[in-house]
Amino acid sequence: MAERIWISLVSNLVRRIFRHYGAALAGSIAVIGLYVASCSDAAAGEKPQFCVLVPHFKDEYWLSVGYGLEQEAARQNVDLLFFEAGGYRARARQIEQLDACAEQGVDAILIGAVTSDHPDLMQAIAQVAQNVPVFGLVNELHADALSGRIGVDWREMGYAVGHHLAALHPAGTPPRTAVAITGPVEAGWTAPLEAGLRDGLAGSAVTIVEVLGADTGLRQQLALVETAMERHPDIDFLIGSAPAVEAAVGLFVARENTDTPGLLSTYISHTVMRGLMNGSVMAASFDDPMRQGVIAVRQAVTSTSGPGTTQTIGPPIRLLTRADSNFDQIRISPADYFPDIR
């Protein structure tokens, strides 16, 4: 029965992943071919077209970003073309997609970058931005040629979780331990998030005994959760990415182990939201990913081409806890939503 519960917890996401990712394994050539076909049809249309490039949609967080993008694009009469690189180590593929978008003459490119500062991606953005406005989306991106930046400070995302734990376990109280599970080092958000988390915990009774990182697909994050529990079976808290927390919820149910660490998520997802509501997740940082999608489309519609402000525009960060009673006001994408990936 426990195994069935675990499967049930992730079945909706898994079905979406296999339905939409099976064909993607054919490689970037097929993706670009589909892209050229779609853009040739759109060239004769009247609507502006924006490319949206993201690391992947295996992380439910990006589904809410995508839904916000689509909702605002419909209001602004803009067509969106979605592309995913396949993960945070798929830098070459994202560069291919970036170049293909520019060659097809789209009106703007919104890029959730797989890396914040790799020279190859920075050079590709600089080249493309000479002809097409490029906007940084969600992930930190140190490119001078951007026409705008949409996102939040990931240091603050980590700080919100750390500060919450510090308030629960201040200095002088019994010592507590935690493992942090995060994204890969290539991702621009992982380093500032960890720094903010440690800042928030400074002076508290909570000590981070290890930090583990990998791509934010469910399987990779589940492997890290299993590793963390093998190395540190008596930890008090597991602080993780949304997929890590999702994996931990399912793993702990399947093991029928009541002596499990408290779970805190560094960002939101559908599974994390359900965990907050049913009490299996203690807290999560919330940066309103749907709203970020809305802001991104609006900025791309109103901004002129060429380098823009270096200021990052985004919604305020708040901490959600299982004690909150206003979850009906927290907007994320519908449970059955999945974008049309080119």
LUMZAVO-227285 format. One line per 3 residues: number of its first residue (from 1); for each residue x, y, z of C-alpha. Coordinates in steps of 0.2 Angstrom, whole numbers, plus 2048, in hexadecimal, padded with zeros to 3 digits. Each point is the difference from the previous one (the first is absolute). Example, Ala and Ser with C-alpha at 12.3 -4.5 7.8 and 13.67 -1.06 7.14 Angstrom:
! residues 2
1 = 83E:7EA:827 ~ 806:811:7FD
//
This chain:
! residues 342
1 = 800:800:800 ~ 80E:80C:804 ~ 807:7FE:7EF
4 = 7F0:804:7F8 ~ 7FF:810:80A ~ 811:805:7FA
7 = 7FB:7FD:7EE ~ 7F0:809:802 ~ 809:80F:807
10 = 80B:802:7F1 ~ 7F5:7F8:7F2 ~ 7F9:810:7F9
13 = 812:808:7FE ~ 807:7EF:7F9 ~ 7F2:7FF:7F3
16 = 803:811:7FA ~ 813:7FD:800 ~ 7FF:7F0:7F6
19 = 7F3:807:7F4 ~ 80A:810:7FC ~ 812:7FA:802
22 = 800:7F0:7F7 ~ 801:808:7EF ~ 80D:80D:806
25 = 80D:7F3:802 ~ 802:800:7ED ~ 80B:80E:802
28 = 802:813:7FC ~ 7FF:7FE:7ED ~ 7EE:7FA:801
31 = 7FC:80E:80B ~ 808:80D:7F5 ~ 7F7:7F8:7F1
34 = 7EF:802:809 ~ 805:812:804 ~ 803:805:7EE
37 = 7F0:7F9:7FA ~ 7F6:809:80E ~ 809:810:7FC
40 = 7FE:7FF:7EE ~ 7ED:7FF:802 ~ 800:80F:80D
43 = 80B:80B:7F4 ~ 7F0:804:7F6 ~ 7F6:804:810
46 = 7FD:810:808 ~ 803:7FC:813 ~ 810:804:808
49 = 80A:7F0:804 ~ 80B:7FD:80F ~ 80B:7F1:803
52 = 800:7F9:811 ~ 810:7F6:805 ~ 800:7F6:810
55 = 80C:7F3:808 ~ 7F2:7F3:800 ~ 7EE:7FE:806
58 = 804:7F0:80B ~ 800:80C:80E ~ 7EE:805:804
61 = 805:812:804 ~ 803:804:7EE ~ 7EE:7FA:7FC
64 = 7FA:80F:80A ~ 80C:80C:7F7 ~ 7FA:7F9:7F0
67 = 7ED:802:804 ~ 803:812:805 ~ 809:803:7F0
70 = 7F2:7F8:7F6 ~ 7F2:809:80A ~ 808:811:7FD
73 = 805:7FC:7EE ~ 7ED:7FD:7FC ~ 7FC:811:808
76 = 80D:809:7F6 ~ 7FC:7F6:7EF ~ 812:7F9:800
79 = 805:7EE:7FA ~ 80C:7F6:80A ~ 80C:7F3:7FA
82 = 806:7F5:80F ~ 810:7F7:800 ~ 80A:7F6:80D
85 = 812:7FC:800 ~ 7FE:7F0:809 ~ 809:804:811
88 = 80D:80C:807 ~ 80E:7F7:7F8 ~ 7F8:802:7EE
91 = 809:811:7FD ~ 804:7FC:7ED ~ 7EE:7FB:7FD
94 = 7FA:811:807 ~ 80C:809:7F6 ~ 7F9:7F7:7F0
97 = 7EF:805:805 ~ 805:812:803 ~ 808:801:7EF
100 = 7F1:7F8:7F7 ~ 7F4:80C:808 ~ 80A:80F:7FA
103 = 802:7F9:7EF ~ 7ED:7FE:7FE ~ 7FD:812:804
106 = 7F6:7FF:811 ~ 7FC:811:808 ~ 808:7FB:811
109 = 809:7F2:809 ~ 7FC:7FC:813 ~ 80E:7F5:806
112 = 800:7F6:810 ~ 813:7FD:7FF ~ 808:7EF:804
115 = 80F:809:806 ~ 803:812:807 ~ 811:804:7F9
118 = 807:7F3:7F4 ~ 80A:809:7F2 ~ 7F8:7F6:7F2
121 = 7EE:805:805 ~ 805:812:804 ~ 808:802:7EF
124 = 7F1:7F8:7F7 ~ 7F4:80C:80A ~ 80B:80F:7FB
127 = 7FF:7FB:7EE ~ 7ED:7FD:7FF ~ 7FC:810:80A
130 = 807:80A:7F2 ~ 7F0:7FC:7F6 ~ 7F4:7F9:80C
133 = 7FC:806:812 ~ 805:7F3:80D ~ 7F8:800:811
136 = 807:7F6:80F ~ 7F2:7F5:808 ~ 800:7FA:812
139 = 812:7F9:800 ~ 80F:80B:804 ~ 809:806:7F0
142 = 80F:80B:7FF ~ 7FE:806:7EE ~ 803:812:7FD
145 = 7F6:7FF:7EF ~ 7EF:7FD:808 ~ 7F1:80B:7FD
148 = 7F9:7FC:811 ~ 800:7F4:80F ~ 7F2:7F7:808
151 = 802:7F7:810 ~ 804:801:813 ~ 80F:800:80B
154 = 803:7ED:803 ~ 80B:805:80F ~ 7F0:806:808
157 = 7F7:7F0:7FB ~ 80D:7F6:80B ~ 800:80D:80E
160 = 7ED:7FF:802 ~ 801:7ED:804 ~ 810:802:80B
163 = 7F8:80F:80A ~ 7F1:7F6:803 ~ 809:7F1:807
166 = 80B:80C:80A ~ 7F1:807:808 ~ 7FA:7EF:805
169 = 811:7FA:806 ~ 80A:80F:806 ~ 811:800:808
172 = 800:7F8:811 ~ 7F2:7F3:7FC ~ 805:7EE:7FD
175 = 80A:7FE:7F0 ~ 7F8:7FA:7F0 ~ 807:7FA:7F0
178 = 7FB:802:7EE ~ 805:7FA:7EE ~ 7FD:80C:7F2
181 = 7FC:7F9:7EF ~ 801:80C:7F1 ~ 803:802:7ED
184 = 810:7FD:7F7 ~ 80F:80C:801 ~ 7FD:806:7EE
187 = 7EF:808:805 ~ 802:812:804 ~ 7F4:7FF:80F
190 = 808:7F2:80A ~ 80F:80A:807 ~ 7F6:80F:806
193 = 7F2:7F5:807 ~ 80C:7F6:80B ~ 809:810:805
196 = 7EF:808:805 ~ 7FB:7F0:80A ~ 810:800:80A
199 = 7FE:813:804 ~ 7EE:7FC:806 ~ 806:7F2:80B
202 = 80F:80A:807 ~ 800:801:813 ~ 7F2:7F2:801
205 = 801:7EF:808 ~ 7FE:7F8:7EE ~ 810:7FA:7F7
208 = 801:7FB:7EE ~ 80A:7EF:800 ~ 800:7FE:7ED
211 = 7FB:808:7F0 ~ 7FB:7F5:7F1 ~ 7FD:806:7EE
214 = 7FA:7F9:7EF ~ 7F4:805:7F2 ~ 7EF:803:806
217 = 7F7:7F1:7F8 ~ 7F6:7F5:80C ~ 80C:7F1:7FE
220 = 810:809:802 ~ 7F9:809:810 ~ 7F9:7F0:807
223 = 811:7F8:7FE ~ 807:80E:80B ~ 7F2:7FE:80D
226 = 805:7EE:801 ~ 812:804:802 ~ 7FD:80D:80D
229 = 7F5:7F4:80B ~ 80D:7F2:7FE ~ 80E:80C:806
232 = 7F6:809:80D ~ 7F2:7F6:806 ~ 7FD:80A:80F
235 = 7FF:812:7F9 ~ 7F2:80B:806 ~ 7FD:809:7F0
238 = 801:7FE:7EE ~ 801:810:7F6 ~ 7FD:7FD:7EE
241 = 7FB:806:7EF ~ 7EE:7FD:7FC ~ 804:7EF:7F7
244 = 80B:7FB:80E ~ 7F2:803:80C ~ 7F3:7F7:7F5
247 = 80C:7F1:7FF ~ 802:800:813 ~ 7ED:800:803
250 = 7FE:7F1:7F5 ~ 80F:7F7:807 ~ 7FB:802:812
253 = 7EE:7FA:7FD ~ 807:7F1:7F7 ~ 80C:7FC:80E
256 = 7F2:802:80D ~ 80D:808:80B ~ 7F8:80C:80D
259 = 811:806:806 ~ 804:80B:7F1 ~ 808:812:7FE
262 = 7F5:80F:7FF ~ 7FF:806:7ED ~ 803:812:7FA
265 = 800:805:7EE ~ 80A:80E:7F9 ~ 7F3:803:7F2
268 = 7EE:7FC:7FC ~ 7F8:7F2:7F6 ~ 7EF:7F7:7FF
271 = 807:7F2:80B ~ 807:80C:80C ~ 7F0:809:801
274 = 7F6:7F0:804 ~ 80D:7FC:80D ~ 7FE:811:809
277 = 7ED:7FD:800 ~ 801:7EF:807 ~ 80E:803:80C
280 = 80E:7F6:7F9 ~ 80A:80F:7FB ~ 804:80D:80D
283 = 804:80F:7F5 ~ 804:806:7EF ~ 807:810:7F8
286 = 7F3:807:7F4 ~ 806:80C:7F2 ~ 7EF:7FF:7F6
289 = 807:7F8:7F0 ~ 7F0:803:7F6 ~ 801:812:804
292 = 812:800:7F9 ~ 7FA:7F9:7F0 ~ 7F3:80E:7FF
295 = 80D:80D:803 ~ 80C:7F9:7F3 ~ 7F3:801:7F2
298 = 7FB:812:805 ~ 812:805:800 ~ 804:7F8:7F0
301 = 7F1:809:7F8 ~ 804:811:806 ~ 813:800:7FF
304 = 80A:806:7F1 ~ 80E:7F6:7F9 ~ 812:802:806
307 = 807:7FE:812 ~ 7F5:806:80E ~ 800:802:812
310 = 80B:7F5:80B ~ 7F3:800:80D ~ 7F6:7F0:803
313 = 7ED:802:800 ~ 7F6:7F3:80A ~ 7F3:7FD:80D
316 = 804:801:813 ~ 805:7F0:809 ~ 7F6:7F9:80E
319 = 801:7F0:80B ~ 7F2:7F4:800 ~ 7FE:7F5:80F
322 = 7F4:7F2:804 ~ 7F7:80B:80C ~ 7FA:80C:7F2
325 = 7EE:800:7FD ~ 800:80A:7EF ~ 806:7F3:7F4
328 = 7F1:803:7F5 ~ 809:811:7FC ~ 810:7F8:7FA
331 = 7FF:7FE:7ED ~ 80A:7F3:7F7 ~ 7FC:7F7:7F0
334 = 7F1:7F4:7FE ~ 805:7EE:804 ~ 7FD:7FA:7EE
337 = 80A:80E:7F8 ~ 80F:7FD:7F5 ~ 806:80C:7F2
340 = 801:7FB:7EE ~ 812:7FD:7FE ~ 807:803:7EF
//
